[in-house]
Each structure stands twice: as C-alpha cells, then as structure tokens.
Amino acid sequence: MSYLPGLKDLWVTSYTIAAGAMGAVAGAWLNMPVHLLTGPAILISIVALMGVRFSITPLVRDIAFLVIGIGIGSGVDAQSVEAFLRWPIAFVALAAMLIAALLLCRELLIRGFGFEPRTAVLAATPGHLSYIIGISEDLKIDVTKVAVVQSVRLLALTLCVPFVAVAFGVRVDTNLLPTSQFMQIEHVVVLLVLALVLGLILKRFKVPAALLIAAMVVSAIGHLSGTAPGLLSPSTTQVTLVIMGTLIGTRFSGISITELRRSLTAGLSATTLTVVLAMAAAMPAAAFLNMPVAHVLIAFAPGGLETMIVMGAVLGANPGFVAASHVGRLLLLTVLVPAVLSRAQKTGSDQVG
C-alpha cells in the first residue's frame, strides 16, 4: 500500500475503521476497560483471522499519530517536568527488567517450545516489532513464528493492561485529558504542521514512533510556554483511539489459524513471564517515585510504543514518564538484541559442531 492512498486503499481503510467502530460499540456494551482501544482490537483480530483483509493506509495512521501526540503533549505541565529529576532510578529498574525478560523468555521458548536459539531471541524480545521483523528477514529466520509471538504479545498487553489498572483502582477516562477549555483551531493547525516537520526530521534519524513523539514534544512546548493553551475535544481523541485499536487488530491480517495456533501458547507464556517481571520491577520503582504502581507498570509494560503511550494517557499516567520509558526501552533493545543474538548464534554453531 503506497503512502498516498488510491481509491482501493481508501475503501479498505474505510471499512476497516468502520469495523473497528463496531468493536468500540460492542466494547462499550460489554463495559470493557478502555473499550475504544480494546473493542476494535479484539473484533478486528478475530475477523482478520477468519481471512478478511484489514488495513489502514499509512497516511491515515500517521494523521492519527499526530493528533494523539498533540492530545497527550497537552497534559505536560510544570509538575511533569519536575518529575524528570526522580526518573533515573526508574530507568535502571527498566533496564534490569528488559535484560531479565529477554534472557528468561529466550530460555522458556527454547526449552519449553523447542524454538531454535536465534528465533527464540527475536520472538522473546519485549518490543521493537518492526526492528525485530527486519532482522528476522535479513537472517532468514522463521519470520511468521516471530511475528505471531510478537503480535500475541502486543494484543495481550493491550487487552490486559486496562484490566490490571482497574484492579489497582485506577480511574479510566477515554477522553484522555478532559477539560472545559479546548484548543483554538488555528493553534491545532500550527501544532500539526510543526509536529509533521519535526517528525520527518526524527524519522531521518530513525527515531521510533517519530510522528507521535514529535507531536508530543511540540504540543508540550506549546502548552508549557502558554502559546497553545487548551486541549483537543473529547470527540477528536475518541476517534483516534478507535483508529489505534483498529490498527492493533490489523496485525493479524494474513496470519492463518494454523500459524496462530502453533505459536499462540508460546506467545502467551512469554508475555505472562514478561508482565510478571515488569510488575516486579514496577513495584519498587513506583514506591521510590511515589507514583501509582499501575502508572509505572504502563511505562514498563512491553507493548507497542504508541499504544502504551496512549494507554498511559487514558489511565492518567504522566505522559512524559511513559514516553521516555518506552523510547528508552526501544533504544536499549536496539543495542541489546544484536549482542544476545550473536551469543545465540555462537551457541547454535557450537551445538552443530
């Protein structure tokens, strides 16, 4: 699908989002936490596994990322900035958790499910899906197996995190950051243009989730400086949440039931172990930072970067802390994965020899 969509691309995107909206309605009827995200994700995933082709054109996806980033960045205030001084200890805990998760999940997949060592490393990596898929293709590793395990992780975390947060007593609000004061349209347009420019620059430096991060930065600066006060309307943020949930579900398009069944148990097992480790790291970090455990868990949970940032905003977590944690996770994995992969490759060669 090209970046500038043709009529066929627009048609597929239209019915995909319409189906996602139906999932959101069903989620609301079932009283699911964060139903605007979880409802579309579940419905689209199920129908996609039945063979229906779902996709969202990159143009629509990127517009949604820009709008969501502006909405989240508008929640950054002076109190958020002060919290940065207390975050280094959290990043140490996050780094320790990532190393433990990668090594333990790798062993789980090798010993429990018979994965080849290199495939196990890539399937066990807690995040950085596009990077991991790229490595899989370059090394001629079983891309389907890696993609299914990783997709199961993303969907499972998207569905489970809201329920865990509710269990911890966190109030869920799908308006992201409700207020009576909304942004003026000219301010929104200026922020969108500036975010797009900065996002394109960040993309050239291969920054993950470049457009979302750029929009958050531009919006945060605008709000901290007082030049772009107010927030996006709830209806705008709700529409973008539905698009995000739908986008998550489209990851299962093209995956057969047989392929899913083969790697489902492995994916759920690795995800469960990773969440347990994230919880173990989040609890002491939350106590040190004087933050709710659920908020730190959102920052440590190895879900999709964009999804977890949005989820954090929905659950009232500090957006700067969540974003910094997830970007730091991806940057650390960029260095960590090749090192562990090289060791796995040597181990495999020794076994063959």
N, C-alpha and C positions, 0 to 999 in steps of 0.2 A: 504494500500500500504506500503510494508516494505521499510526500508531506502535504502538497496541495491536492486535496481530495477531488476525485471525479464524481460523477453522479452515482456510480455504483458504490463508491466508498461512503458517500453521504447517506445512501439508502441503508447500507449495513450499519453504519453508526447510529442512524435514527432508530431503527428497530431494536438495536442493542440497548440504547438508552431507555427506550420505551419499556422494554422487558425489565430493565433494571428498576425503573419507576414502579412497575407492578410488584417487584420484590420488596421495595421500600414500603408500599402499602400493606403487603402481606406481613412484613416485619412489624409494622405499627399495630396491625390487628392482633398479632401474637404477643404484643408487648415485649419485643426483644430489645435489649440494650443497644443503643446507637443503631436503631433499625434502618436509618438512612444509609449506613455502610454495610451492616451485616445482612440485611434483607436482600439487596441486589447481589451481594457476593454469593450468597447461598443459591438463590434462584438461577443466576447466570451460570454458576458452576455446574449445577445439576443438569440444566438443559444443554449446556455445551458438551457434557459427557455423553449425551444422547445423540450427538452428531450435528447439532445445529451450529452454524458458523456465526460466531460473535466477534466483533472487533470495534474499536473506537479509533478513528483516524487520528494521527499524531497532532494535527492542528487543534482539534477539539480537546484532546488530552492536555496539550500544553496551555491552552487558554484556561482550562480548569485549574491547572497547577498555579498559574499566575494569580488567579482570583483567590484561591485558597491561601496562597502565601501572603497576599495583602491582608486577608482577613486575620490570619494568625499573627502577623507582624504588628497589627494594630493593638495587640494585647501586651506588647512590651512597654514597660514603664520604668521609672527610676528604681523602683524596688527590685525589678528583674535584673537590672544592671548591677546592683549591689550584691546580688546573689552569686555573681560570677566569682567573687573573691573566695567563696567557700566551695567551689566545684572541683578543684584539682584532686581532692581525695576520692571524689566520685569517679573520676576518670581512671584512677589507679585501680579501683574496685572493678570497673568495667573491663579494663584490660585483662585483669586476672581471670575474670569470668569468661571472656572470649577465648583465652588460651585453653582454659579447662574444658570449655564446651567443645572446641574443635578437636582436642585430643581424645576426650572421653567418647564423644559421639562417633568419631572415626573408629575407635575400638569396638563400639557397640555394633556398627554396621558391618565391620569385618567379621567379628566373632559370632554375632547373633544372626546375621542375614547373609553371610557369605559374599559380601562386596569385595571386589578387587581393591587393593590398598589406595590407588590413586582415585578411583571412583568414589571410595569411601570418604577421602579427604574433601573432595569437591561437594559431595552430597551433604556432608556434615557441616560445612561452612555456614555459620549463623548470619547469613545475609549476603549482599553484593551479588544478586542473582545474575545480572547481565554480564558482569565480570567473570563469574564462575562458568556460565554457559559458553562464553568466548574461549576460556581456557580449555573447556571440555572438547570443543570443536577443534581447536588447534592441536590437541594431543590425541585426537581420535578416540576419546573415551566415550562410554555409553551415555550420550547426551540425553536421551529420553529418560533413562533411570535417574540421572542427576536432576533433570528438570522436574520430574514428577515429585521426587522427595522434597525439593526446594519449594515447589508450588503448594504441596501439602502443608509445609511449614508456614508459608505466608497466609494461606486460608485459615489454618487452625488458630494462628495467633490473632488474626483479625476477628475471629468469632469468639475466642476465649477471653481475650483481654477485657472487653467490656463487662463480662460476667464476673471476672475476678475483681474488677474495680468496684462493681456494685456490691460484691460480697464484703469489700473493705469499707463500705459505707460512703463511697464517692458519689456525688450527685452528677448525673449525666445530663448534659444540655446540648442538644444538636444545633443550637443557634450559634455555637462556637463561643462568641463573646457578646451576649445580648446587652443592649443599651438603648436608651431613648434618643441618642444623638447619632445620626447617620452621616456618612461622608457625602460631600457635595460631588456631583457627577464630574466636574472638572478636575477635582482632586484625584478621583479614581482613574480618570484617563491619563493624567500625568504620571501617576504611580505605575500604571500598566506599561506605559512607554519606557519609563526609566528602568523598570524591572526587566523588560524584554532586552534592553540594551545590555544591562549588567549580566543577565542570564546568558546571552550569547557570548560575552567575554568569558564567563566562568566555564562555559561549555568547551571553549578552545583550550582551557587548562584542565579539561576532563574532570571537573568538579561534579560529584554525584548530585542528582536532583537539582541541576543548576538553576532552572527557572523558578522552582519553588523556593530555593534558598535565596535567590536574588530578590524575589518579590517580598519575602520576609524581611530582608535587610533594608530594602528601600522603604517599605511600609514602617518598619520600626524607627528608622531615622526620621521619617516624616512626622511620626507621632511624638517621638521624644523631643523634637525641635518645635512642635506645635504648628508646623506648616500644613499638616494634613490631618486635622482632628476628626474624630468620629469613627464609626465602624461601618462595615458593609451591612446591608439589610439582611435580616434572617432568611428571607426567601432566596437570596442570592447564594448564601453559604449552604443552604439546604440542597439546592440544585447541584452544586459542585460536590457535595458529599455523596449524592446518589451516583454521580459520574465516577467518583473514586471507587465506590463499592462495586459498581458495574465493571470497572477496569480490572479489579482484582479477580472477579469471576471469569473474565475472558482468558486468563492464563490457562484455563483448562480446555480451551478450544483446540481441537486437533489431537487430543490425548484420548486413546481408546480405553474402554472399561478394563480390558485385559492389562494394558500398561499401568493403569491406575492401581488395579488390584495387586499387581506384582510388587509395587513399591509403597503401597499405602501404609502397611504396618510398619515398615522401616521408617517412613517419614514421620508417622505419629510417635513412634518410640523415640526417635532423635529429638523431635520437637518437645516432647514431655521432659526429657532429660535436660534440654537447654533451658526450658522455663524454670525447672527446679533450681538449676544453677543461677539463673538470673535472679530468682527470688532470694536465694541465699546471699547473693552479693548486694541486692537492693535493700534488704532489711537493715544491716549495719550502716550503709551509706545514708539511708533515709533518717536514721537516728542522729547521725552526725550533722546532716544538713538541716535537720528539723523540718523535713518535708513528709507528706503522707507517703507510706510505702507504695501505694498504687501509682503515685506520680513518678516515683523513681523506677518502679517496675516498667512503666511505659517507656522510659528513657533507655532502659537496659534490654527490653524485650527485642529479640532479633527479627522483627517483622520488616516489611517494606518501609524504607525511609519515609516516603511521602505519607504512607498510611499511618505510621506510628506518630508522625508529627501532627497529623490531623486528629488522630485519636487522642493524643495528649491535650490538644486544644479543646476538644469536646468534653474531656474529663476534667478540665480546669487546671492542668499541669502548666508549669512555667514553660512557655514556648521556646525561649532561648536555651534553657537547660536541655529540653528534649531534643531540639535540633542539633545542638552541639554534641550531645552524647551519640546520636546516630551517625552524624558525619564523622566523628572520631572513630566510631566502630568500623565504618567502611574504610577509612584511611588505614587503620591498623590492620584490617584484614587484607588490604592490598599488599602489605609487606609480609604478613604472617603466612598467608596461604602458599605463596611460592616456596617459602622455607620448609613448611611441613610437607608440601607436595614433593619437593626434592628428596627429602628424607624417605618418604613413602616409595619413591621411585627406586632408590638405592636398596631398600628393603626387599622390594619385589625382584630386583635383579639378583640379589644375593640368594633369594629362595629358588630362583630359576637355575642359578649356577650351582 
